[in-house]
Amino acid sequence: MLALCKTAPEVDGLELRQIDKPSPGAGEIRLRVRFAGVCGTDMHIYHWAPRMARRMVLPRVMGHEVCGIVDEIGEGVTGIKLGDQVSLESHISCGHCRPCMLDQRHLCVDTRYPGIDVDGGFAEWVVVPASIAWINPPDFSPRLSAMMEPFGIAVHACGEGTGVSGQRVLVNGCGPIGLMAVAAARALGARQVIAADLNPVRLGTAEALGASHCINPASHDLTKEVLALTGGEGADVVIELTGAEAGLHAALASLRRGGDFRLIGAPSHPVTLDLTQWVRTGPTIHSIHGRRIWRSWSEAADLIADGRVDLSPLVSHIVPLEDARDAFQLVLDGQAVKPLLSVHG
């Protein structure tokens, strides 16, 4: 079967290969992949970021945002049948560490990931533990199915702390998850949704998804703009996704006293923070890692099923698996919002 693999510990290092079609073992299922999304983690792997270099064993089939059809079921699997269309939760948790036992499987100390620790879904078929499969309705869009995993992160962020209902929300960084956060915040009753990004294409998509104001920090001072839009008080909720030190500081400065700061985008290196300012202004910091399993999935599915969120404007490109490298180039060139690889689309 055809698969896109990370084969070399360097920038790029991607290769399309013919590899053996896998078979499921006990507790596993095999999916005939329909669509798979290229995400920020995949771009980190492309650039061979240090945190990936420490754990990946190469060669590795990439990809964890997957929609597929169950075509083989391993021994002992129940609750899943042949022909089910599923999305994949990307956290393969151990089930017995303390976070897992406290219903915090998204924080499992021994988490493994498709596309990093085991072969992923940038391939014609993929084998995964049945425990990470989310079954979608038969008529659910397979393209949207491939985006349920990142959408769950956005829903998780909007639901943490004080939520978003009736609040002024700043989404700083409008990559796919940031754009999904814009849509989710609007659907969940945010009073105001301010979107910020350096890329005009992303800002245009944010506006289409319901952002009330869009700010490009390259031409406008983010904090001054947010203060002006909020009567000088600052945003009640900031969802930070840039992963940049400057973006992190600007987002913190845009938060009102006592507001909620929800961190998704992690900087690639240690940054300097003024904790004295934190003590004076009293923000509540929430680290958003993955989804609450399966709560975030249920909430995300309801938002789509009820027609309150439409993720289709995010799909900027459909790229055949055999041209998968083109999808990465589109992201590198700033042309793509969310490219999907079409396998058995």
N, C-alpha and C positions, 0 to 999 in steps of 0.2 A: 504494500500500500504506500501511497505518497504521504510524506510528512515533512513539516518544516522543523528543523532541528538547530539548536545551538551546538556548534561543534568545536569552536575554538575560544579560549579565554581571552578575548580581545574585543575591541569595538567592531560591530557587525558580527562576524563569526557565525553567520547563519548559512544553512545549506538545505536545499530540498533533496530529500533522499527517499529511495525505495527501501522500506523496512518490512519485516514480517508483520502480518496481521495478528493482533493479540487475541488471546482467549481468556475469558474470565475464570478466576478461581473461586473458592468458597467465599461467599459474602460479597461478590463482585458482580457487576453488570458490564456488558459491552454496548457501546452506543455507535450507531451509524451517524456520524457528525453531519449536521445540516449547515449551521453557521457557527462561527467563533469570532469573538471580538478581540481586536488588538487594543491593549490598555497600557496605562502608565508603567505597570510592573514589567510588561513585555519590553517597553522602551528602556527601562533600567537594565534588563538583561541584554538588550542590544548593545548598550553602552558599557556593559560589563561592570556595573556599579559594585563597589567592594562588598556590600552585604550579600549580593548574589554570588560573587566569586567565592565566598566563604562556605557556601553550602551546596552548590550545584555540582553534580558529577556529570561530565560530558562524555559522549553526546547525549542530549536530552531533547525530546519532543516538547516544544513549547505550547503555551496556551491553556487558560483556565476559564475563560468566559465562553461557555459552550452551550449550544442547543443540539440535542441528538435524539434519535429514535432507538429505543431499547431493542436490540436484535438477538441478544443471547444473555441468559441469566445463569449465574453460578449457583452452586449448591448452597442451600440454606437461606436463600433470599426470599423474603415474603413481602407482600404489599406492592409489588411492581410486576407488571406483565409485559409480554412482548408487544411492541407497537406503541408503548407509552412515549409521549414526547416529554423530555425532561430538560431542566436547567441544572447546572451544577453549583453547589456550595463549594467554594474553593478551600475551605479549612477542613482538612482531614484530622479530626481530633482523636485523642487517645481514649477518652471516655472514663478514665479513672484517676486523673490528677485532681488536685483540689479545685481549680477553676471549673473543670468539667463537672465535678460533683455538685458545684454550687450554681449550675445552670449558666456558666460562663464559658461555653465551649469555644467561643470566638477568641478566647484568651488562653487556650490550652497550651501548656508548657512544652508539649511535644508535637505541636501542629506540623503537619506536612501539607504540601501544596502540589496539585497537578501542574505540570509545566515547570516545576522547580525541583521537587524531591522525587516525583514519579512522572512518567511520560504523560503529556497533556493532550489537548484537543486540537492542535493545529495539524490534523491528520484525518485520514478518511474514516478511521475507527479509533476509539479510545476505550480502555478498560479502567473503571473506577470503582471504589467501594460503593455499594448500594446505599450506604448511610448518608451520602452527600447528594443524592438525587432528589430534586424537587419536581413533582409531577404536575405538568400544566394541563389545562383543559384541552381536549382534542382539537378544538378550533382556534387555539391561541396562536398568534403570529410567531413563526419560528425565529424571525428576526428579533422581535421583542424578547423572546425566550432567551436568546443569547445575551441580552443585556440585563437580565434580572439580577445577576450577582452584583454588578456595580450599582444598580438602582437600589439594592438593599442597603448599601453603605450610605447613600444619600438619605434614605428613609430613617436609618439608624441615627444619623446626625440630627435630623429634624425632630426626632422624638426624644432625644436626651434632655436632661435637665428640665428646664421650664417649657420645653417644646417650642413651637413657633406661633401658635394661634394668637392673633391679636398683637403680635410683636413686629418690630422693625428689624429686618434681617439683612445682614451683609454677607454675600457669598463672594469670597475673595479667591479668584482662580476658577475660570470657567472651562476647564477641560470637561470630559464627559461626566464625571461624577459631580463636579460643580454645577454643570447645567442640569443634571438630574435633581440636585438639591434646590435649584431655582424652581423647577416644576413642582417638586414635592412641597416646598415651603408655601408656594402659592395655593396648592390644592388643600393644604392643611390649615389654611386660614390666616397666614401671615398678613399683617396690616400693610407692610411695605417690604418689597424684596429688591435690594440693591445688588447689582452684579458688577464685578470688577475683573478686567482681564486686559492683557496687552494686545490680544489678537482680535482685530475687528470682526473676523468671521465668527468667532466664538461669541462676541458681544451681540452680533445680529441674531444668533441662535438663542441667546439668553432672552432677548426681547420677545422673540417668537414664542418662547416658553412661559412668558408671563412676568418677566422682570419689570418693575415699575420705573427703574432708572438704571442706566448702564454707564460705567465710568472706565476710561482707559487711563491707568496710572502713568503711562508714558507722556501724556499731554496734560493731565490734571492731577493735582495733589489729592490723593485718595482720602486722607483724613479730613482735610478741609471740606471736600465735597460731601462726605458723609455727615459731618457736623452741620453743614448748611441744610442738608435734606432732612435732618432730624431735630431742627430747632435748637441746635447747639449742644444737644445731649449725647449724641452718639447712638449707635445701633444697640438694641437690646440683646441681639444674638449675632455673633460673628462666626461664620463657618470658614475656616482657613484651609485652603487647598494648594497654595502656590508652591510650598516646599522651598521657598526662598527666604533668606534672612530679612531682606528689605520688606518683602511682603508680610512676613510675620510681624515685624515691628509696626508697620503701617496699620495692619489689621487690629492689633492690640490697642493702638492709639485711637482707633475708630470706635471702640466699644464704650458704652456708657458705664458709669460707676455701678458696680454690682451686677453687671451683665454676664451673659454666658458666652464663653469662648470655647469653641469646639474645633479641635485640631484633627484634621485628616491628613494633610500634606506634610510629611516629615522632611525637614531639611536634611541634605546629604552629609552634613558635617555639623559639629557642635556650634551653637550660636550663643551670643552673650545676651542675657536678659537682666533687666533691672527689677529685682525682686522687691526692692523698696517701693517702687511704683505700684506693684501688685498689692502690697500691703495697704497702701494708701487708697487704692481704687477698688479693691475687693472683688475682682472677677472670679467666677467659678470656671475652672478649667476642666474640660471633658476631652479625653483622648478617644477618638473614634477609630476603632480597629475592626474592620470587617463588619459583619452583621450579627445581630443577636439571633441565634439559631433556635427555633425557626420563627421567632416573633417578627423580625424585620421582614422576612419573606412573606409572611401572611399579610402584613400591612401593605407591603409593596404590591402584592397580587391584587388586593382589594382596590387600591387606588387605580390600577389599570382596568380591572374588570368593571368598575363603576364609571369609567370614562372620565375620571377626574384628572388623570395624567396621560398624555400621549407622548411617548418617547420617540416616535417615528422621525421628528425633525432632526434628531441627533445623528441618524444614519446618513453620513455624507457620502460614503463610497461602499460599493459591493465589489470585492476583488476575488477572483477565482483563486483557489488554493495554489494552483501552479504558478500564479503570479504574486505570491504572498509577499515577496520582497518589495513589491511596488507599494503595498499598504504601509510598510514602515517608512518608505521614502516620502509618502504623502504626509505622514505625521511630522517627519523631520523638516519638511518644507513649509509646515504651518498651514497646509491646505485642507487637512482632514479634521473633522470633528470627531466622528466615530466610524472608522473603517471596519467592516465585517468581512471576514473571509468566507466565501461561499464554497462549501465542500460538496454535499449532496443537497443543495438548496432546492 
